[in-house]
Structure formats: C-alpha cells, structure tokens
Amino acid sequence: MTAEIICVGTEILLGNIVNTNAAYLSERLAALGISVFFETTVGDNPERLEQVVHQGLERSDILILSGGLGPTKDDLTKEIAARACGQKLKEDKEAMRRLKEYFSSTRLPMTENNLKQAMVPENCTVLYNENGTAPGMVIHEERGKEVILLPGPPSELIPMFHHQVEPILQKLRPGVLFSKVIKIDCMGESSVETEILDLIEKQSNPTVAPYAKLGEVHLRVTANADTMEEAKELVKPMVMELRRRFGNKIYTEEEDITLEEVLVESLAEKKYTIAAAESCTGGMFTGRLVNVPGASDVLNESFITYSNEAKMKYLGVKEETLNTVGAVSEETAVQMAEGAAKAADADVGVGITGLAGPGGATEDKKPGLVYIGVCVHGKTKVKKYQLKGDRQKVRQVTVSRAMTMVRLALCEE
Amino acid sequence: MTAEIICVGTEILLGNIVNTNAAYLSERLAALGISVFFETTVGDNPERLEQVVHQGLERSDILILSGGLGPTKDDLTKEIAARACGQKLKEDKEAMRRLKEYFSSTRLPMTENNLKQAMVPENCTVLYNENGTAPGMVIHEERGKEVILLPGPPSELIPMFHHQVEPILQKLRPGVLFSKVIKIDCMGESSVETEILDLIEKQSNPTVAPYAKLGEVHLRVTANADTMEEAKELVKPMVMELRRRFGNKIYTEEEDITLEEVLVESLAEKKYTIAAAESCTGGMFTGRLVNVPGASDVLNESFITYSNEAKMKYLGVKEETLNTVGAVSEETAVQMAEGAAKAADADVGVGITGLAGPGGATEDKKPGLVYIGVCVHGKTKVKKYQLKGDRQKVRQVTVSRAMTMVRLALCEE
C-alpha cells in the first residue's frame, strides 16, 4: 500500500515556513508500514493543485493533503479534491452545528465564507476538528482510493492525524512493519557501506539502508510481516550480523538516543564526572553535553581557554610547550585534558585544540587540524585529526570525535 | 522563469529528517525572482526519480535537485539526471584531483565507489565542493533548460548554492532583482508583522516579506527593475522607512552578517574583551561567539559553571545567594556576569542561568525561566525571560537574547 503526501500552500514554496507537516506525516506513515513514494508541495493555485491530485490518484493508493481548508478564497483543496474524485459537495449537519457553536461562543462574526467549511464531499468520513474550525475528511474514491484532507496548522493536523486518521489507516493496511536503527560514530558513510555491500546487495526483507549524519552514520534495518512478532524476528539476525561487523563502533541501537546521551549515561553509570578544556570548539563540546537533561550528574564545570594565557592560568599548560610546539599540538591537548581533570577534580578530562580556519594556517598546520586529548584517571590518550569543511563543520565534527574518544575510553577501561 | 525543487532521499520520505533544504532553496529563489510552482520529494528509487525529473523538464525551466550525489549505491541522482538530459558521464579531471587530495590529506581509505563522484555529465558546469567530497553541477539540457544538482547536506548545499549557483541564475533571468535584508534580533514575528501591516498591504515593487528565524526576524525588501541601479533606488525608501520604524532593533542590513559577527565587531572596535559565565547554556554562548573567525581578538576565556560549587569557585557567587534566592535568579546572574568579567579581567561579563527543562520546575520557577546579566565596566543590567519551547530551543534562544543584550549595552554606552 502506497501513500503520497501533498502539501498545499504558497507560503511553503516561498520558503516562509519549513514544511514540518511532511516530516511528521512521513514518519507516522513509515511507522504504520505505509510506503510514501512522493511528497509534493504545490501553491494555492487551482490548476496546478488539480494536476497534482490527478497524478496522485493514478499512482498511489492513499493521498494525504494538508492545508487549504480554511475559509478564504484561496483555500481550494476540498473543492478540487472532491472534483477529482467525481463528487459534489453537500452540507454536513454536525460540521455546521460545530461551526455555529464556535462562532457563537467566541462571538467572532461569522461570514458567508465561514459556512463553506461545513460543506463536504458526498461520500466521505468527516474528521471533526477539536483544535480549529476546518473539519478534515477522508474522501472514499470510487476505485477504492482514499483521499485524506487535513488542516495545515500542525496544532490541528497532528492530533487529527494521530487520533482519527491512524486508526483508519491501520485497518486498510495488511501486515506490519518494524524497523531498528544502529548508530555508528567513528566511520564515514562510504566505509560503512563498503563493509555491508554484500548485505545491501542481497537484501529483500529485511532491508538495510545507511544514512549519513553529521559525524555519524545510521543504519536502518526494516522488516515487513503479518505480525509485529514476525517482523521483529526478521530484523534480529540482520542486527546480530551488523553488531558482529561493527562491534563497539556502534554507540546505540535506540532510535531516540544521541551520542551525548550515551556519554552522559556511561559517565553516570560509573559515577564519573567530566570536565573539558575547549579552545577551537569554544564551549560546543560542553554545550552539547548539556543537551542531555541530567547532565549535572556528571558535569560541574568546564573551561573555555581560547588564549594561551588562559590555557596556562586555568589548566597549567606549560609556557615552554606553547612556545615550542604551539597551542595546536599533541602536547598541548594532553596538558589541557590533564589540567582540566585536575582543576575540576574530575574523573575524565578532555582537551580540544585545533585550527578551525579559515585563517591561521602555517607551513605544517592546515585548517582542520585538530588534536583531542582524553584523560581518564590520569591515563591519557591523544589523537590527531585533519578534518574537512568550513569553520563550523570542523568544529561540529571535532565535538563528535571528542565524544567518541571519551565513549571508547570508557568502554575500554 | 519557473523553477522546480526536487529533493532526493528516502530518509526524507521516512521522516528521518526535516526538509530544510527545500525551505532554504525556496527562500533564495523567491529572492532571485524565480517562481517555484512545485517541490517534490522522491526516494532513492531510480524509476520514480526518473519519472519526476522527466515531469519537471516538461513543466519548468530550471530543476534543482538536492541529495543523492554521495558515493553509495543508492546515490543515483547524477546518473538519472544525465540520462534524462540525454547525456553520458565523463570523468572531470579537477574533480578527480580534489577527490584524491581529500583522501590523501584525511588518510581515509578511498574505495572504488568514491571514484564515481568525479564523473559528470558531458555538457555541464561543475560546482566544486569546498565543504565535502561530492561536486555539484549545472547540466545544460539541449532545450535550454538547466538541471542543477546539489549535495544533500545543508553545510555543503548552502554555500554551494549561494556562491556558485546564484550568480548563474541571476544571468538567466531577464531584468534584475535587488533585495536587501534587515535583521531584527529583539522582536517576535507577529509583533514585527503588526508594525508593517500597512507596508505589506500596499506593497508591489518593492515587496517586503518577513521570515521568522530562531530568535530573530528577517525582513526582505525586493525590487524588480531593468537595471541594478533602478532596483537599488526602488529599495531605498522602503529600507529607510523600516529603519525609522525599528531603529536599533535592527542589528544588521547585511545578508551574510550574523548576530555573533556584529557582536565581535562591536567589541573589537572598542578594543573590549568579553568573558561569559554559562550555566544552562553550558558553553553555547561562547561556542557561538567562536563561530566568528577572529574571535580571539575579543575573547580569552569563558567559564562553564554548571554546579553551584563552580559558580562560587570561579566567579565568586555568594553561597548565601545560592541558598536563599537560588541559582536561577536575578542576583546569581548579576554575580556571574560581574564575576566572569573580574576573573577574566574582561571589559564585558555575561552571566547566564536558567531552567532549560524539562525537569527542575518549582512552584514559582517554570522551565524556560532564564536570567541574563550583562556587565560592562562594572555597570550591570539583568533581564528575566520566560521562553517557550523544548530544552534545546530554550537554550538556543537564550544565547540569542544574551547576544542582543550585549549588543544593546555596547550601543547605549
């Protein structure tokens, strides 16, 4: 069973708003095991909207349209969808009752165009709107296709979809879908793919697909079956195989868990505290750690030591080191990590120093050169990275790499 | 001239990521005076992608495709776009040189599938990627249509579009379009809109359109004319009017200038240094300041004082204050700002303390409550904010608000 999402609204095409409805609907439909092959955004233009609806009816089983159900002249979604399904509009008594009630309770003036919101196609299920005036509807097309119309504002669309549309879709679809994600934080997308090329080539059910994220690669394993239990059973051997291949390069198998959450959890489990000394990242490492509610269990303080003086003053980095090998060096990263742990009396110290660019390059130090030191109870590891990208990307990836180094250091302890 | 945006990626159809590229491209195309009538998202499926590309070639002058240029097997955008334009692929020497250089400098293993990234259609302009490995390209189709392929990651797509594609599009379009942006950092979108309702209602040439950004509102004034000079003349009175209405609520009128850049520049002009003491933001304020190359002129060090102990130890916040009014209070924010300035011997001190949520609420302190103190040469101002949104959004907006407070404090000095 395939669905197609059609978002109606000139404001999306002008870039005035980001289309979060499409992302929400896509994610929910995937969870319901309904494949979405196309998402289209079209403006408040009757000819182009009609063209898109006709095309959708030809190639998909379910159309989900959002937006254009309001009372104004350019809200035409319902009229066009009804016409495309060969249906006339009729008044829905309950919709009319609710509309009148709304206007009498708010004492807003009810105009002639408000009344058109109570008109619905002849053969449809009306979705009454608990959070606004425009009712949604599921139009039953004669070939058995379903055309679902939803109001545009997310505060109306989300509860209507979740409470009223999902139960309808669940009944339409045979079987269930289950998917699991495997998140890898220390390999590039193409290296990951090379490792699983054989699995991708022979995949059918379950499938496995890599997604590149900033500093990470996610692998999604998805199976289709008659029951949830069967689907989960199908996913299992593939996940086991991926675990065997990637080992502790996998930082989580949970959909909602981020690298910083894994880090905070690992530290909290060991009752460890962490302190960072950040130069080129300027606080981004600690800032990301604080994304996690409860970071206060593992973090008391960190140091943003941008100048050489600050590195000496708070972390005890040696002046000689700075004068000879310089601030961007293995030695400085080590002294920063150890100095941060000592000054904060923390179990784990992190030292980050690098050239984020674009300026500051020398003969042997190019932008993107980063040294990260990680010290756990006096045992220090240091790594050199030559990262690609602009200043922002270098700094963001640096934060990910530092988190991975801490994660692995804790694993290996 | 009409353009159509085609985003390629199963991860968008699965709702794994929100399609911010479409919003970015739409906004930029609108600014260039190019009408976007359709946006389509399609998965990594060759038949469906080809169908969408063919349809786009029939109905639009310019196709902009994002995503699917990577090295993996399901990255097929280039192959399909070339076929739809009737072109074969050939190796681009410069792309190959860059690819090899990248892999030798990063010491990552270069696999066979990486090499396919250097293959480009016969008749195209190659857009070399300064922030990743996949080059973009403008395929010149025989009927005079242009098919523009861009990498999916926004950190690669945005600079490539801005620096390389926009100049090409400007030449394609008859007449010229000039637009100017006015960035406001201390008002919400609806307040800004209310202030300019009359201007929006009677607009024709130039137009003015508000865009809500995180913690900011941008107003774009756009004029259409035969020559650049005329277009600039048309924009002028509207910009003057907006300046009159918003005054120093405008932090810049430059497209590429960010709030943190304005801040670093204002500090550098006065030869001031700044130091922050960050609690709930955990380093994000300073991290954002360090976005600006040359931040070292104004920043030596900052403090991430997450625990009460750290606030006392590094900033001299009084134990009595923490025990009576608590860490999230006006008094603590003031002492943090003053303490940071003193400890770092800086001209400007910033203190940020708040409840980012979701936990930690009390009877009179709800998540989203933030106090920001700003101290310039011993003169301290403090403000209370009750921000909306999740933990992340509260912290990001807090950083913006703190930057605005420093900016205004420097203006008023």
Interface residues (C-beta under 8 A of the other chain):
Chain A: I12 L13 L14 G15 N16 I17 V18 N19 T20 A22 A23 Y24 L25 S26 E27 R28 L29 A30 V36 F37 F38 E39 T40 T41 V42 G43 N45 R48 V52 G188 E189 S190 S191 E193 T194 L197 I200 A209 P210 Y211 A212 L214 H218 R220 A276 E278 C280 T281 G282 G283 M284 F285 T286 G287 L289 V290 N291 P293 G294 A295 S296 L299 N300 E301 S302 F303 I304 T305 Y306 S307 E309 A310 K313 Y314 A344 A356 G357 P358 G359 K366 Q386 L387 K388 G389 D390 R391 Q392 K393 R395
Chain B: T10 E11 I12 L13 L14 G15 N16 I17 V18 N19 T20 A22 A23 Y24 L25 S26 E27 R28 L29 A30 V36 F37 F38 E39 T40 T41 V42 G43 N45 R48 V52 G70 P71 T72 K73 D74 Y102 S105 T106 R107 L108 P109 T111 N113 N114 E130 N131 G132 T133 P153 S155 P159 A209 P210 Y211 A212 A276 E278 C280 T281 G282 G283 M284 F285 T286 G287 L289 V290 N291 P293 G294 A295 S296 L299 N300 E301 S302 F303 I304 T305 Y306 S307 E309 A310 K313 Y314 A344 A356 G357 P358 G359 R391 Q392 R395
